[in-house]
Amino acid sequence: MPQIRIPAFEGPLHLLLQLIERDDLDITAVSLVSVTDQYLAAVRKKSGIDVNALAEFVAIGAKLIYLKSRALLPPEPGEGEIDEDDVGRELVDLLLEYRRFREVADVLRERQEQGLRFFVRTAPPPALVPGPGLDGVTVQMLRDLMEEAMKRVPVEKPRAFIRRETLTLSQRIEDLRGRLRKRGKFSFRAIMQRCETRIEVVIVFLAILELLKSGECSVEQERRFGDIQVSAAIAGAPA
């Protein structure tokens, strides 16, 4: 901050404001011309480009130049004589506004420094939700059984068009739910052997995966390459 030296005061601009506010310094004893000249001279002496100094010049220096011009130039026609007290009051208002900006900047700087000293604790990792029951069964085993069923069902040859009832995934899911409600479990291999087309094999396989995903059933294989038993997650529970 540039240092101001006048007969009645010597120090930084913000201290001049404090003295004027407390009535420790008579505003009429402050030479507006001298304050402005010293402020601009101090800014010019700074080597290089100081962003803070430039900001202060824009905020304060431009206004001081305006006040100085009002004090030195004759008034406009019809404006009347310039009251020195009014000019001094404008300077006080300017300094008050400048002080408010300084206080806000100090608060923001302090909060920034405090923020650098604190570390926010991140949330703990979410608890892993148990997946569907795959007791001893891997995805590869399910894939092998489906491929086995696909090989067993011959590829359909083109033939005369016969309208066939459409089989949807939702229908097959409901069918398997009914089996689980009535019997509690069913054989994966047996249900696949009932499929007449490869499309039906795929639909049944997807239906079982959907039931596993929703937790409505679990699968278990007693021995390697053996059949897979699909059981209701809770025997007798409604779907």
Backbone hydrogen bonds, N-H to C=O, Kabsch-Sander energy under -0.5 kcal/mol:
donor,donor_aa,acceptor,acceptor_aa,energy
4,I,11,G,-3.5
6,I,9,F,-3.6
9,F,6,I,-1.3
11,G,4,I,-2.6
13,L,2,P,-0.8
16,L,12,P,-1.6
17,L,13,L,-1.7
18,Q,14,H,-1.7
19,L,15,L,-2.2
20,I,16,L,-2.1
21,E,17,L,-2.6
22,R,18,Q,-2.1
23,D,20,I,-1.1
24,D,19,L,-2.2
25,L,19,L,-1.2
29,A,26,D,-1.7
30,V,27,I,-1.4
31,S,29,A,-0.6
32,L,30,V,-0.9
35,V,31,S,-2.5
36,T,32,L,-2.3
37,D,33,V,-2.5
38,Q,34,S,-2.5
39,Y,35,V,-2.1
40,L,36,T,-2.4
41,A,37,D,-2.4
42,A,38,Q,-2.2
43,V,39,Y,-1.8
44,R,40,L,-2.2
45,K,41,A,-1.6
46,K,42,A,-0.7
46,K,43,V,-0.8
50,D,48,G,-0.7
51,V,49,I,-0.7
54,L,50,D,-2.6
55,A,51,V,-2.4
56,E,52,N,-2.5
57,F,53,A,-2.4
58,V,54,L,-2.4
59,A,55,A,-2.4
60,I,56,E,-3.1
61,G,56,E,-1.1
62,A,57,F,-1.8
64,L,60,I,-2.5
65,I,61,G,-2.4
66,Y,62,A,-1.9
67,L,63,K,-2.6
68,K,64,L,-2.9
69,S,65,I,-2.5
70,R,66,Y,-1.9
71,A,67,L,-1.8
72,L,68,K,-1.9
73,L,69,S,-2.7
79,E,76,E,-2.5
80,G,76,E,-0.6
84,E,82,I,-0.5
87,V,83,D,-1.9
88,G,84,E,-2.5
89,R,85,D,-2.5
90,E,86,D,-2.1
91,L,87,V,-1.7
92,V,88,G,-2.1
93,D,89,R,-2.8
94,L,90,E,-2.4
95,L,91,L,-2.5
96,L,92,V,-2.7
97,E,93,D,-2.3
98,Y,94,L,-2.4
99,R,95,L,-2.5
100,R,96,L,-2.0
101,F,97,E,-1.9
102,R,98,Y,-2.2
103,E,99,R,-2.6
104,V,100,R,-2.3
105,A,101,F,-2.5
106,D,102,R,-2.5
107,V,103,E,-2.3
108,L,104,V,-2.5
109,R,105,A,-2.4
110,E,106,D,-2.4
111,R,107,V,-2.5
112,Q,108,L,-2.2
113,E,109,R,-2.3
114,Q,110,E,-2.4
115,G,111,R,-2.4
116,L,112,Q,-1.5
117,R,113,E,-0.6
117,R,114,Q,-1.1
118,F,115,G,-0.9
122,T,120,V,-0.5
133,G,217,C,-0.5
134,L,132,P,-0.5
135,D,219,V,-1.6
136,G,134,L,-0.9
137,V,134,L,-0.9
142,L,138,T,-1.8
143,R,139,V,-2.4
144,D,140,Q,-2.6
145,L,141,M,-2.2
146,M,142,L,-2.2
147,E,143,R,-2.6
148,E,144,D,-2.2
149,A,145,L,-2.1
150,M,146,M,-2.4
151,K,147,E,-2.4
152,R,148,E,-1.6
153,V,149,A,-1.6
168,T,166,T,-0.6
172,R,168,T,-1.9
173,I,169,L,-2.4
174,E,170,S,-2.1
175,D,171,Q,-2.1
176,L,172,R,-2.3
177,R,173,I,-2.3
178,G,174,E,-2.1
179,R,175,D,-1.7
180,L,176,L,-2.2
181,R,177,R,-2.4
182,K,178,G,-2.1
183,R,179,R,-3.0
184,G,179,R,-0.7
184,G,180,L,-1.2
186,F,230,V,-2.2
188,F,228,I,-3.0
191,I,187,S,-2.2
192,M,188,F,-1.7
193,Q,189,R,-2.0
194,R,190,A,-0.8
195,C,192,M,-1.6
201,V,197,T,-1.7
202,V,198,R,-2.2
203,I,199,I,-2.2
204,V,200,E,-2.6
205,F,201,V,-2.3
206,L,202,V,-2.5
207,A,203,I,-2.2
208,I,204,V,-2.2
209,L,205,F,-2.0
210,E,206,L,-2.2
211,L,207,A,-1.9
212,L,208,I,-2.2
213,K,209,L,-2.6
214,S,210,E,-2.1
215,G,212,L,-1.0
216,E,211,L,-2.1
217,C,211,L,-0.9
218,S,231,S,-2.5
219,V,133,G,-2.4
220,E,229,Q,-1.7
221,Q,135,D,-1.3
222,E,227,D,-0.5
226,G,223,R,-2.1
229,Q,220,E,-2.8
230,V,186,F,-2.9
230,V,228,I,-0.5
231,S,218,S,-2.9
231,S,229,Q,-0.6
232,A,184,G,-3.1
233,A,216,E,-2.2
237,A,234,I,-2.4
